[in-house]
Amino acid sequence: MPASILEGVDHLLGAVSTPRTSTRLGCPSCGSAHIAQVLGDNGGISYVCTACGHSWS
């Protein structure tokens, strides 16, 4: 499974040369990279670690 959407569509981009940077988000509690982005109650964005359940915004 690709780590990002861009990695999943690289073969579709082919000749398009676009400089991009990648930042991996890690859980501040356990360090896992298995993070889900969720919409908060007030419309803000929060993150949940799918490995340990820790959540933050």
N, C-alpha and C positions, 0 to 999 in steps of 0.2 A: 504494500500500500504506500503511495507517495506521501511524503511528510508534509507537502504543501500542494495547493492547487496548481501553482506554477510548475512544479515538478511533474505533475500529472498531465499537463498539456504541452510540455516542451516539444514533443514530437509534432504537435499541431502548429507550433509557432515557426518551425523550420528555419527559413532564411531571415526571419525577423531578429535583428540583433538589438536587444534592449538591455542596457546595464541595469542590474537589480541587486539589491542586497537582501540578505536573509537574516532574520533575527529569530532565534529559537526562544520560546517562552518556557520557563521552567517553574515548577511549583516551589514557592518559597518555603514550604514545610518539608517536603521530601525530595525535591530536586527533579522529579519526574518531568518528562517532556510531553506526557499524555494529558493535554489540557483541552477542555471544551470551553468555547466562548458562548455565553448565555445572555439573553436580554433580561435586565433587572426589572423589578416592579415599577420603578420610576422612569423607565425608558433608558437607563444607563446600561453600560456593558459590564458584565462580571465574568469571572473565570472560575472554573471548577476543575480540580485535578481528578481525573478519572481513576487514578491509581490509589489515592488515599482519601479523597472526598473533601479535601481542604478547599475553601472558596474565598475569593478576594475580588476586589474591584480596583 
